[in-house]
Structures are given as structure tokens and as C-alpha cells.
């Protein structure tokens, strides 16, 4: 599985630097998570770092 950023994203950029595998990038409208790269922070952190810092709770399990 991977995390997904939904349309409620306000493009604040808080999540991008938190990703240990650089799976988050700025898209045309909102930030996006590459499902091929996302490891849900397994092996790096106990929690999904992008979810922890998101101010609008727009990152969900895909």
C-alpha cells in the first residue's frame, strides 16, 4: 500500500521534506505521492511522517 494526497491539499509543502524516500513531489495543483516509492515510512519511523505534519489531514492510505 501507499499513502495518497487527496484534493483537500492546500499545497503548503509541509509533507515533502518529511518523506524519507522522497516520494512526495509538487504536482500541477496539489502535492502528489508516488505509490511506487512510498513505503509508509516503514523501516524509518513508527508513524507516517507526512500524515503527522499535514495541517489539513488530506493524506490517506491509498
mmCIF file as Biopython writes it, N, C-alpha, C and O atoms, coordinates in Angstrom:
data_model
#
loop_
_atom_site.group_PDB
_atom_site.id
_atom_site.type_symbol
_atom_site.label_atom_id
_atom_site.label_alt_id
_atom_site.label_comp_id
_atom_site.label_asym_id
_atom_site.label_entity_id
_atom_site.label_seq_id
_atom_site.pdbx_PDB_ins_code
_atom_site.Cartn_x
_atom_site.Cartn_y
_atom_site.Cartn_z
_atom_site.occupancy
_atom_site.B_iso_or_equiv
_atom_site.auth_seq_id
_atom_site.auth_asym_id
_atom_site.pdbx_PDB_model_num
ATOM 1   N N  . UNK A ? 1  ? 0.843  -1.181 0.000   1.0 0.0 1  A 1 
ATOM 2   C CA . UNK A ? 1  ? 0.000  0.000  0.000   1.0 0.0 1  A 1 
ATOM 3   C C  . UNK A ? 1  ? 0.893  1.250  0.000   1.0 0.0 1  A 1 
ATOM 4   O O  . UNK A ? 1  ? 2.108  1.173  0.182   1.0 0.0 1  A 1 
ATOM 5   N N  . UNK A ? 2  ? 0.264  2.366  -0.204  1.0 0.0 2  A 1 
ATOM 6   C CA . UNK A ? 2  ? 0.961  3.645  -0.199  1.0 0.0 2  A 1 
ATOM 7   C C  . UNK A ? 2  ? 0.003  4.707  0.320   1.0 0.0 2  A 1 
ATOM 8   O O  . UNK A ? 2  ? -1.206 4.491  0.403   1.0 0.0 2  A 1 
ATOM 9   N N  . UNK A ? 3  ? 0.556  5.834  0.660   1.0 0.0 3  A 1 
ATOM 10  C CA . UNK A ? 3  ? -0.260 6.956  1.087   1.0 0.0 3  A 1 
ATOM 11  C C  . UNK A ? 3  ? -0.673 7.741  -0.151  1.0 0.0 3  A 1 
ATOM 12  O O  . UNK A ? 3  ? -0.033 7.656  -1.199  1.0 0.0 3  A 1 
ATOM 13  N N  . UNK A ? 4  ? -1.764 8.514  -0.012  1.0 0.0 4  A 1 
ATOM 14  C CA . UNK A ? 4  ? -2.288 9.306  -1.125  1.0 0.0 4  A 1 
ATOM 15  C C  . UNK A ? 4  ? -2.711 10.670 -0.594  1.0 0.0 4  A 1 
ATOM 16  O O  . UNK A ? 4  ? -3.277 10.772 0.494   1.0 0.0 4  A 1 
ATOM 17  N N  . UNK A ? 5  ? -2.435 11.711 -1.364  1.0 0.0 5  A 1 
ATOM 18  C CA . UNK A ? 5  ? -2.860 13.059 -1.012  1.0 0.0 5  A 1 
ATOM 19  C C  . UNK A ? 5  ? -4.149 13.352 -1.783  1.0 0.0 5  A 1 
ATOM 20  O O  . UNK A ? 5  ? -4.196 13.229 -3.007  1.0 0.0 5  A 1 
ATOM 21  N N  . UNK A ? 6  ? -5.188 13.739 -1.047  1.0 0.0 6  A 1 
ATOM 22  C CA . UNK A ? 6  ? -6.483 13.991 -1.677  1.0 0.0 6  A 1 
ATOM 23  C C  . UNK A ? 6  ? -6.662 15.485 -1.986  1.0 0.0 6  A 1 
ATOM 24  O O  . UNK A ? 6  ? -5.836 16.314 -1.604  1.0 0.0 6  A 1 
ATOM 25  N N  . UNK A ? 7  ? -7.747 15.805 -2.678  1.0 0.0 7  A 1 
ATOM 26  C CA . UNK A ? 7  ? -7.984 17.151 -3.192  1.0 0.0 7  A 1 
ATOM 27  C C  . UNK A ? 7  ? -8.036 18.257 -2.143  1.0 0.0 7  A 1 
ATOM 28  O O  . UNK A ? 7  ? -7.921 19.431 -2.496  1.0 0.0 7  A 1 
ATOM 29  N N  . UNK A ? 8  ? -8.203 17.926 -0.888  1.0 0.0 8  A 1 
ATOM 30  C CA . UNK A ? 8  ? -8.243 18.941 0.163   1.0 0.0 8  A 1 
ATOM 31  C C  . UNK A ? 8  ? -6.872 19.563 0.428   1.0 0.0 8  A 1 
ATOM 32  O O  . UNK A ? 8  ? -6.768 20.508 1.210   1.0 0.0 8  A 1 
ATOM 33  N N  . UNK A ? 9  ? -5.830 19.053 -0.205  1.0 0.0 9  A 1 
ATOM 34  C CA . UNK A ? 9  ? -4.465 19.567 -0.055  1.0 0.0 9  A 1 
ATOM 35  C C  . UNK A ? 9  ? -4.431 21.064 -0.363  1.0 0.0 9  A 1 
ATOM 36  O O  . UNK A ? 9  ? -4.993 21.519 -1.359  1.0 0.0 9  A 1 
ATOM 37  N N  . UNK A ? 10 ? -3.764 21.818 0.507   1.0 0.0 10 A 1 
ATOM 38  C CA . UNK A ? 10 ? -3.635 23.263 0.304   1.0 0.0 10 A 1 
ATOM 39  C C  . UNK A ? 10 ? -2.252 23.633 -0.253  1.0 0.0 10 A 1 
ATOM 40  O O  . UNK A ? 10 ? -1.894 24.810 -0.303  1.0 0.0 10 A 1 
ATOM 41  N N  . UNK A ? 11 ? -1.499 22.642 -0.661  1.0 0.0 11 A 1 
ATOM 42  C CA . UNK A ? 11 ? -0.168 22.825 -1.256  1.0 0.0 11 A 1 
ATOM 43  C C  . UNK A ? 11 ? 0.775  23.634 -0.368  1.0 0.0 11 A 1 
ATOM 44  O O  . UNK A ? 11 ? 1.512  24.494 -0.850  1.0 0.0 11 A 1 
ATOM 45  N N  . UNK A ? 12 ? 0.743  23.351 0.920   1.0 0.0 12 A 1 
ATOM 46  C CA . UNK A ? 12 ? 1.605  24.085 1.857   1.0 0.0 12 A 1 
ATOM 47  C C  . UNK A ? 12 ? 3.051  23.597 1.812   1.0 0.0 12 A 1 
ATOM 48  O O  . UNK A ? 12 ? 3.971  24.333 2.170   1.0 0.0 12 A 1 
ATOM 49  N N  . UNK A ? 13 ? 3.250  22.345 1.365   1.0 0.0 13 A 1 
ATOM 50  C CA . UNK A ? 13 ? 4.598  21.810 1.245   1.0 0.0 13 A 1 
ATOM 51  C C  . UNK A ? 13 ? 5.179  21.214 2.509   1.0 0.0 13 A 1 
ATOM 52  O O  . UNK A ? 13 ? 6.341  20.807 2.513   1.0 0.0 13 A 1 
ATOM 53  N N  . UNK A ? 14 ? 4.409  21.151 3.582   1.0 0.0 14 A 1 
ATOM 54  C CA . UNK A ? 14 ? 4.926  20.630 4.853   1.0 0.0 14 A 1 
ATOM 55  C C  . UNK A ? 14 ? 5.332  19.159 4.748   1.0 0.0 14 A 1 
ATOM 56  O O  . UNK A ? 14 ? 6.269  18.730 5.421   1.0 0.0 14 A 1 
ATOM 57  N N  . UNK A ? 15 ? 4.658  18.408 3.940   1.0 0.0 15 A 1 
ATOM 58  C CA . UNK A ? 15 ? 4.892  16.964 3.846   1.0 0.0 15 A 1 
ATOM 59  C C  . UNK A ? 15 ? 6.157  16.591 3.070   1.0 0.0 15 A 1 
ATOM 60  O O  . UNK A ? 15 ? 6.842  15.627 3.413   1.0 0.0 15 A 1 
ATOM 61  N N  . UNK A ? 16 ? 6.454  17.347 2.040   1.0 0.0 16 A 1 
ATOM 62  C CA . UNK A ? 16 ? 7.541  16.970 1.123   1.0 0.0 16 A 1 
ATOM 63  C C  . UNK A ? 16 ? 8.877  16.702 1.814   1.0 0.0 16 A 1 
ATOM 64  O O  . UNK A ? 16 ? 9.468  15.651 1.566   1.0 0.0 16 A 1 
ATOM 65  N N  . UNK A ? 17 ? 9.380  17.589 2.660   1.0 0.0 17 A 1 
ATOM 66  C CA . UNK A ? 17 ? 10.686 17.321 3.272   1.0 0.0 17 A 1 
ATOM 67  C C  . UNK A ? 17 ? 10.671 16.221 4.334   1.0 0.0 17 A 1 
ATOM 68  O O  . UNK A ? 17 ? 11.727 15.751 4.756   1.0 0.0 17 A 1 
ATOM 69  N N  . UNK A ? 18 ? 9.485  15.814 4.762   1.0 0.0 18 A 1 
ATOM 70  C CA . UNK A ? 18 ? 9.381  14.783 5.798   1.0 0.0 18 A 1 
ATOM 71  C C  . UNK A ? 18 ? 9.496  13.363 5.254   1.0 0.0 18 A 1 
ATOM 72  O O  . UNK A ? 18 ? 9.727  12.429 6.021   1.0 0.0 18 A 1 
ATOM 73  N N  . UNK A ? 19 ? 9.340  13.188 3.956   1.0 0.0 19 A 1 
ATOM 74  C CA . UNK A ? 19 ? 9.353  11.851 3.360   1.0 0.0 19 A 1 
ATOM 75  C C  . UNK A ? 19 ? 10.785 11.312 3.278   1.0 0.0 19 A 1 
ATOM 76  O O  . UNK A ? 19 ? 11.645 11.911 2.632   1.0 0.0 19 A 1 
ATOM 77  N N  . UNK A ? 20 ? 11.031 10.174 3.941   1.0 0.0 20 A 1 
ATOM 78  C CA . UNK A ? 20 ? 12.394 9.628  3.958   1.0 0.0 20 A 1 
ATOM 79  C C  . UNK A ? 20 ? 12.854 9.034  2.623   1.0 0.0 20 A 1 
ATOM 80  O O  . UNK A ? 20 ? 14.048 8.814  2.422   1.0 0.0 20 A 1 
ATOM 81  N N  . UNK A ? 21 ? 11.917 8.777  1.718   1.0 0.0 21 A 1 
ATOM 82  C CA . UNK A ? 21 ? 12.284 8.187  0.428   1.0 0.0 21 A 1 
ATOM 83  C C  . UNK A ? 21 ? 11.986 9.114  -0.751  1.0 0.0 21 A 1 
ATOM 84  O O  . UNK A ? 21 ? 12.013 8.689  -1.906  1.0 0.0 21 A 1 
ATOM 85  N N  . UNK A ? 22 ? 11.701 10.383 -0.450  1.0 0.0 22 A 1 
ATOM 86  C CA . UNK A ? 22 ? 11.441 11.394 -1.473  1.0 0.0 22 A 1 
ATOM 87  C C  . UNK A ? 22 ? 10.332 10.987 -2.447  1.0 0.0 22 A 1 
ATOM 88  O O  . UNK A ? 22 ? 10.454 11.178 -3.657  1.0 0.0 22 A 1 
ATOM 89  N N  . UNK A ? 23 ? 9.246  10.424 -1.902  1.0 0.0 23 A 1 
ATOM 90  C CA . UNK A ? 23 ? 8.117  10.001 -2.723  1.0 0.0 23 A 1 
ATOM 91  C C  . UNK A ? 23 ? 7.119  11.128 -2.972  1.0 0.0 23 A 1 
ATOM 92  O O  . UNK A ? 23 ? 6.220  10.979 -3.800  1.0 0.0 23 A 1 
ATOM 93  N N  . UNK A ? 24 ? 7.261  12.252 -2.271  1.0 0.0 24 A 1 
ATOM 94  C CA . UNK A ? 24 ? 6.310  13.356 -2.389  1.0 0.0 24 A 1 
ATOM 95  C C  . UNK A ? 24 ? 6.904  14.465 -3.247  1.0 0.0 24 A 1 
ATOM 96  O O  . UNK A ? 24 ? 8.024  14.921 -3.018  1.0 0.0 24 A 1 
ATOM 97  N N  . UNK A ? 25 ? 6.125  14.888 -4.240  1.0 0.0 25 A 1 
ATOM 98  C CA . UNK A ? 25 ? 6.554  15.977 -5.115  1.0 0.0 25 A 1 
ATOM 99  C C  . UNK A ? 25 ? 5.395  16.940 -5.337  1.0 0.0 25 A 1 
ATOM 100 O O  . UNK A ? 25 ? 4.230  16.598 -5.134  1.0 0.0 25 A 1 
ATOM 101 N N  . UNK A ? 26 ? 5.740  18.145 -5.757  1.0 0.0 26 A 1 
ATOM 102 C CA . UNK A ? 26 ? 4.713  19.131 -6.060  1.0 0.0 26 A 1 
ATOM 103 C C  . UNK A ? 26 ? 4.119  18.835 -7.424  1.0 0.0 26 A 1 
ATOM 104 O O  . UNK A ? 26 ? 4.835  18.767 -8.423  1.0 0.0 26 A 1 
ATOM 105 N N  . UNK A ? 27 ? 2.804  18.659 -7.459  1.0 0.0 27 A 1 
ATOM 106 C CA . UNK A ? 27 ? 2.121  18.420 -8.724  1.0 0.0 27 A 1 
ATOM 107 C C  . UNK A ? 27 ? 1.640  19.720 -9.330  1.0 0.0 27 A 1 
ATOM 108 O O  . UNK A ? 27 ? 2.011  20.796 -8.861  1.0 0.0 27 A 1 
ATOM 109 N N  . UNK A ? 28 ? 0.822  19.640 -10.361 1.0 0.0 28 A 1 
ATOM 110 C CA . UNK A ? 28 ? 0.300  20.836 -11.021 1.0 0.0 28 A 1 
ATOM 111 C C  . UNK A ? 28 ? -0.615 21.642 -10.100 1.0 0.0 28 A 1 
ATOM 112 O O  . UNK A ? 28 ? -0.589 22.873 -10.111 1.0 0.0 28 A 1 
ATOM 113 N N  . UNK A ? 29 ? -1.421 20.938 -9.304  1.0 0.0 29 A 1 
ATOM 114 C CA . UNK A ? 29 ? -2.384 21.614 -8.434  1.0 0.0 29 A 1 
ATOM 115 C C  . UNK A ? 29 ? -2.093 21.344 -6.959  1.0 0.0 29 A 1 
ATOM 116 O O  . UNK A ? 29 ? -2.087 22.266 -6.143  1.0 0.0 29 A 1 
ATOM 117 N N  . UNK A ? 30 ? -1.854 20.083 -6.623  1.0 0.0 30 A 1 
ATOM 118 C CA . UNK A ? 30 ? -1.569 19.688 -5.244  1.0 0.0 30 A 1 
ATOM 119 C C  . UNK A ? 30 ? -0.314 18.819 -5.217  1.0 0.0 30 A 1 
ATOM 120 O O  . UNK A ? 30 ? 0.184  18.399 -6.262  1.0 0.0 30 A 1 
ATOM 121 N N  . UNK A ? 31 ? 0.188  18.557 -4.025  1.0 0.0 31 A 1 
ATOM 122 C CA . UNK A ? 31 ? 1.328  17.655 -3.898  1.0 0.0 31 A 1 
ATOM 123 C C  . UNK A ? 31 ? 0.869  16.232 -4.192  1.0 0.0 31 A 1 
ATOM 124 O O  . UNK A ? 31 ? -0.304 15.904 -4.015  1.0 0.0 31 A 1 
ATOM 125 N N  . UNK A ? 32 ? 1.792  15.393 -4.640  1.0 0.0 32 A 1 
ATOM 126 C CA . UNK A ? 32 ? 1.472  14.025 -5.027  1.0 0.0 32 A 1 
ATOM 127 C C  . UNK A ? 32 ? 2.458  13.058 -4.398  1.0 0.0 32 A 1 
ATOM 128 O O  . UNK A ? 32 ? 3.612  13.403 -4.145  1.0 0.0 32 A 1 
ATOM 129 N N  . UNK A ? 33 ? 1.989  11.843 -4.148  1.0 0.0 33 A 1 
ATOM 130 C CA . UNK A ? 33 ? 2.842  10.792 -3.615  1.0 0.0 33 A 1 
ATOM 131 C C  . UNK A ? 33 ? 2.982  9.710  -4.676  1.0 0.0 33 A 1 
ATOM 132 O O  . UNK A ? 33 ? 1.984  9.190  -5.174  1.0 0.0 33 A 1 
ATOM 133 N N  . UNK A ? 34 ? 4.210  9.374  -5.017  1.0 0.0 34 A 1 
ATOM 134 C CA . UNK A ? 34 ? 4.487  8.309  -5.981  1.0 0.0 34 A 1 
ATOM 135 C C  . UNK A ? 34 ? 4.266  6.976  -5.273  1.0 0.0 34 A 1 
ATOM 136 O O  . UNK A ? 34 ? 5.042  6.619  -4.387  1.0 0.0 34 A 1 
ATOM 137 N N  . UNK A ? 35 ? 3.217  6.227  -5.647  1.0 0.0 35 A 1 
ATOM 138 C CA . UNK A ? 35 ? 2.929  4.961  -4.964  1.0 0.0 35 A 1 
ATOM 139 C C  . UNK A ? 35 ? 4.017  3.908  -5.151  1.0 0.0 35 A 1 
ATOM 140 O O  . UNK A ? 35 ? 4.117  2.971  -4.358  1.0 0.0 35 A 1 
ATOM 141 N N  . UNK A ? 36 ? 4.822  4.055  -6.181  1.0 0.0 36 A 1 
ATOM 142 C CA . UNK A ? 36 ? 5.927  3.135  -6.414  1.0 0.0 36 A 1 
ATOM 143 C C  . UNK A ? 36 ? 7.102  3.353  -5.480  1.0 0.0 36 A 1 
ATOM 144 O O  . UNK A ? 36 ? 7.928  2.462  -5.282  1.0 0.0 36 A 1 
ATOM 145 N N  . UNK A ? 37 ? 7.169  4.543  -4.909  1.0 0.0 37 A 1 
ATOM 146 C CA . UNK A ? 37 ? 8.252  4.881  -3.978  1.0 0.0 37 A 1 
ATOM 147 C C  . UNK A ? 37 ? 7.828  4.837  -2.520  1.0 0.0 37 A 1 
ATOM 148 O O  . UNK A ? 37 ? 8.640  4.517  -1.652  1.0 0.0 37 A 1 
ATOM 149 N N  . UNK A ? 38 ? 6.561  5.156  -2.236  1.0 0.0 38 A 1 
ATOM 150 C CA . UNK A ? 38 ? 6.075  5.280  -0.860  1.0 0.0 38 A 1 
ATOM 151 C C  . UNK A ? 38 ? 6.187  3.954  -0.110  1.0 0.0 38 A 1 
ATOM 152 O O  . UNK A ? 38 ? 5.730  2.912  -0.581  1.0 0.0 38 A 1 
ATOM 153 N N  . UNK A ? 39 ? 6.802  4.020  1.059   1.0 0.0 39 A 1 
ATOM 154 C CA . UNK A ? 39 ? 6.949  2.829  1.915   1.0 0.0 39 A 1 
ATOM 155 C C  . UNK A ? 39 ? 6.205  3.013  3.232   1.0 0.0 39 A 1 
ATOM 156 O O  . UNK A ? 39 ? 6.408  2.250  4.176   1.0 0.0 39 A 1 
ATOM 157 N N  . UNK A ? 40 ? 5.324  4.046  3.294   1.0 0.0 40 A 1 
ATOM 158 C CA . UNK A ? 40 ? 4.564  4.359  4.503   1.0 0.0 40 A 1 
ATOM 159 C C  . UNK A ? 40 ? 5.487  4.545  5.705   1.0 0.0 40 A 1 
ATOM 160 O O  . UNK A ? 40 ? 5.088  4.292  6.842   1.0 0.0 40 A 1 
ATOM 161 N N  . UNK A ? 41 ? 6.694  4.978  5.461   1.0 0.0 41 A 1 
ATOM 162 C CA . UNK A ? 41 ? 7.725  5.230  6.489   1.0 0.0 41 A 1 
ATOM 163 C C  . UNK A ? 41 ? 8.175  3.967  7.221   1.0 0.0 41 A 1 
ATOM 164 O O  . UNK A ? 41 ? 8.890  4.049  8.220   1.0 0.0 41 A 1 
ATOM 165 N N  . UNK A ? 42 ? 7.760  2.802  6.728   1.0 0.0 42 A 1 
ATOM 166 C CA . UNK A ? 42 ? 8.187  1.540  7.351   1.0 0.0 42 A 1 
ATOM 167 C C  . UNK A ? 42 ? 9.703  1.406  7.233   1.0 0.0 42 A 1 
ATOM 168 O O  . UNK A ? 42 ? 10.272 1.585  6.156   1.0 0.0 42 A 1 
ATOM 169 N N  . UNK A ? 43 ? 10.341 1.090  8.347   1.0 0.0 43 A 1 
ATOM 170 C CA . UNK A ? 43 ? 11.783 0.968  8.382   1.0 0.0 43 A 1 
ATOM 171 C C  . UNK A ? 43 ? 12.481 2.285  8.691   1.0 0.0 43 A 1 
ATOM 172 O O  . UNK A ? 43 ? 13.696 2.322  8.880   1.0 0.0 43 A 1 
ATOM 173 N N  . UNK A ? 44 ? 11.710 3.363  8.741   1.0 0.0 44 A 1 
ATOM 174 C CA . UNK A ? 44 ? 12.265 4.688  9.029   1.0 0.0 44 A 1 
ATOM 175 C C  . UNK A ? 44 ? 11.664 5.290  10.305  1.0 0.0 44 A 1 
ATOM 176 O O  . UNK A ? 44 ? 12.384 5.773  11.179  1.0 0.0 44 A 1 
ATOM 177 N N  . UNK A ? 45 ? 10.323 5.251  10.390  1.0 0.0 45 A 1 
ATOM 178 C CA . UNK A ? 45 ? 9.600  5.844  11.514  1.0 0.0 45 A 1 
ATOM 179 C C  . UNK A ? 45 ? 8.451  4.939  11.931  1.0 0.0 45 A 1 
ATOM 180 O O  . UNK A ? 45 ? 8.031  4.067  11.170  1.0 0.0 45 A 1 
ATOM 181 N N  . UNK A ? 46 ? 7.948  5.147  13.136  1.0 0.0 46 A 1 
ATOM 182 C CA . UNK A ? 46 ? 6.809  4.372  13.636  1.0 0.0 46 A 1 
ATOM 183 C C  . UNK A ? 46 ? 5.476  4.878  13.096  1.0 0.0 46 A 1 
ATOM 184 O O  . UNK A ? 46 ? 4.483  4.151  13.106  1.0 0.0 46 A 1 
ATOM 185 N N  . UNK A ? 47 ? 5.453  6.120  12.625  1.0 0.0 47 A 1 
ATOM 186 C CA . UNK A ? 47 ? 4.231  6.708  12.076  1.0 0.0 47 A 1 
ATOM 187 C C  . UNK A ? 47 ? 4.526  7.328  10.719  1.0 0.0 47 A 1 
ATOM 188 O O  . UNK A ? 47 ? 5.678  7.611  10.390  1.0 0.0 47 A 1 
ATOM 189 N N  . UNK A ? 48 ? 3.487  7.532  9.947   1.0 0.0 48 A 1 
ATOM 190 C CA . UNK A ? 48 ? 3.626  8.180  8.638   1.0 0.0 48 A 1 
ATOM 191 C C  . UNK A ? 48 ? 3.922  9.652  8.866   1.0 0.0 48 A 1 
ATOM 192 O O  . UNK A ? 48 ? 3.060  10.393 9.338   1.0 0.0 48 A 1 
ATOM 193 N N  . UNK A ? 49 ? 5.117  10.076 8.539   1.0 0.0 49 A 1 
ATOM 194 C CA . UNK A ? 49 ? 5.552  11.436 8.814   1.0 0.0 49 A 1 
ATOM 195 C C  . UNK A ? 49 ? 4.747  12.477 8.052   1.0 0.0 49 A 1 
ATOM 196 O O  . UNK A ? 49 ? 4.488  13.556 8.585   1.0 0.0 49 A 1 
ATOM 197 N N  . UNK A ? 50 ? 4.350  12.189 6.837   1.0 0.0 50 A 1 
ATOM 198 C CA . UNK A ? 50 ? 3.560  13.140 6.064   1.0 0.0 50 A 1 
ATOM 199 C C  . UNK A ? 50 ? 2.211  13.402 6.732   1.0 0.0 50 A 1 
ATOM 200 O O  . UNK A ? 50 ? 1.732  14.535 6.756   1.0 0.0 50 A 1 
ATOM 201 N N  . UNK A ? 51 ? 1.612  12.356 7.268   1.0 0.0 51 A 1 
ATOM 202 C CA . UNK A ? 51 ? 0.327  12.483 7.966   1.0 0.0 51 A 1 
ATOM 203 C C  . UNK A ? 51 ? 0.506  13.311 9.230   1.0 0.0 51 A 1 
ATOM 204 O O  . UNK A ? 51 ? -0.344 14.139 9.559   1.0 0.0 51 A 1 
ATOM 205 N N  . UNK A ? 52 ? 1.590  13.093 9.927   1.0 0.0 52 A 1 
ATOM 206 C CA . UNK A ? 52 ? 1.853  13.801 11.181  1.0 0.0 52 A 1 
ATOM 207 C C  . UNK A ? 52 ? 1.950  15.318 10.993  1.0 0.0 52 A 1 
ATOM 208 O O  . UNK A ? 52 ? 1.506  16.070 11.862  1.0 0.0 52 A 1 
ATOM 209 N N  . UNK A ? 53 ? 2.518  15.779 9.880   1.0 0.0 53 A 1 
ATOM 210 C CA . UNK A ? 53 ? 2.735  17.213 9.689   1.0 0.0 53 A 1 
ATOM 211 C C  . UNK A ? 53 ? 1.650  17.895 8.860   1.0 0.0 53 A 1 
ATOM 212 O O  . UNK A ? 53 ? 1.630  19.124 8.791   1.0 0.0 53 A 1 
ATOM 213 N N  . UNK A ? 54 ? 0.768  17.161 8.244   1.0 0.0 54 A 1 
ATOM 214 C CA . UNK A ? 54 ? -0.255 17.753 7.384   1.0 0.0 54 A 1 
ATOM 215 C C  . UNK A ? 54 ? -1.262 18.569 8.207   1.0 0.0 54 A 1 
ATOM 216 O O  . UNK A ? 54 ? -1.925 18.028 9.093   1.0 0.0 54 A 1 
ATOM 217 N N  . UNK A ? 55 ? -1.374 19.865 7.912   1.0 0.0 55 A 1 
ATOM 218 C CA . UNK A ? 55 ? -2.282 20.704 8.699   1.0 0.0 55 A 1 
ATOM 219 C C  . UNK A ? 55 ? -3.767 20.534 8.359   1.0 0.0 55 A 1 
ATOM 220 O O  . UNK A ? 55 ? -4.625 20.994 9.112   1.0 0.0 55 A 1 
ATOM 221 N N  . UNK A ? 56 ? -4.075 19.882 7.243   1.0 0.0 56 A 1 
ATOM 222 C CA . UNK A ? 56 ? -5.475 19.734 6.844   1.0 0.0 56 A 1 
ATOM 223 C C  . UNK A ? 56 ? -5.926 18.272 6.733   1.0 0.0 56 A 1 
ATOM 224 O O  . UNK A ? 56 ? -7.004 17.991 6.210   1.0 0.0 56 A 1 
ATOM 225 N N  . UNK A ? 57 ? -5.116 17.363 7.216   1.0 0.0 57 A 1 
ATOM 226 C CA . UNK A ? 57 ? -5.461 15.927 7.213   1.0 0.0 57 A 1 
ATOM 227 C C  . UNK A ? 57 ? -5.929 15.428 5.847   1.0 0.0 57 A 1 
ATOM 228 O O  . UNK A ? 57 ? -6.988 14.813 5.724   1.0 0.0 57 A 1 
ATOM 229 N N  . UNK A ? 58 ? -5.116 15.706 4.822   1.0 0.0 58 A 1 
ATOM 230 C CA . UNK A ? 58 ? -5.511 15.304 3.474   1.0 0.0 58 A 1 
ATOM 231 C C  . UNK A ? 58 ? -4.699 14.127 2.942   1.0 0.0 58 A 1 
ATOM 232 O O  . UNK A ? 58 ? -4.722 13.851 1.742   1.0 0.0 58 A 1 
ATOM 233 N N  . UNK A ? 59 ? -3.982 13.435 3.824   1.0 0.0 59 A 1 
ATOM 234 C CA . UNK A ? 59 ? -3.193 12.296 3.375   1.0 0.0 59 A 1 
ATOM 235 C C  . UNK A ? 59 ? -3.790 11.032 3.963   1.0 0.0 59 A 1 
ATOM 236 O O  . UNK A ? 59 ? -3.911 10.889 5.180   1.0 0.0 59 A 1 
ATOM 237 N N  . UNK A ? 60 ? -4.161 10.115 3.075   1.0 0.0 60 A 1 
ATOM 238 C CA . UNK A ? 60 ? -4.848 8.895  3.481   1.0 0.0 60 A 1 
ATOM 239 C C  . UNK A ? 60 ? -4.125 7.670  2.930   1.0 0.0 60 A 1 
ATOM 240 O O  . UNK A ? 60 ? -3.252 7.784  2.070   1.0 0.0 60 A 1 
ATOM 241 N N  . UNK A ? 61 ? -4.499 6.509  3.432   1.0 0.0 61 A 1 
ATOM 242 C CA . UNK A ? 61 ? -3.978 5.257  2.903   1.0 0.0 61 A 1 
ATOM 243 C C  . UNK A ? 61 ? -4.664 4.990  1.575   1.0 0.0 61 A 1 
ATOM 244 O O  . UNK A ? 61 ? -5.893 4.974  1.505   1.0 0.0 61 A 1 
ATOM 245 N N  . UNK A ? 62 ? -3.896 4.784  0.533   1.0 0.0 62 A 1 
ATOM 246 C CA . UNK A ? 62 ? -4.456 4.582  -0.820  1.0 0.0 62 A 1 
ATOM 247 C C  . UNK A ? 62 ? -5.126 3.229  -0.952  1.0 0.0 62 A 1 
ATOM 248 O O  . UNK A ? 62 ? -5.646 2.900  -2.018  1.0 0.0 62 A 1 
#
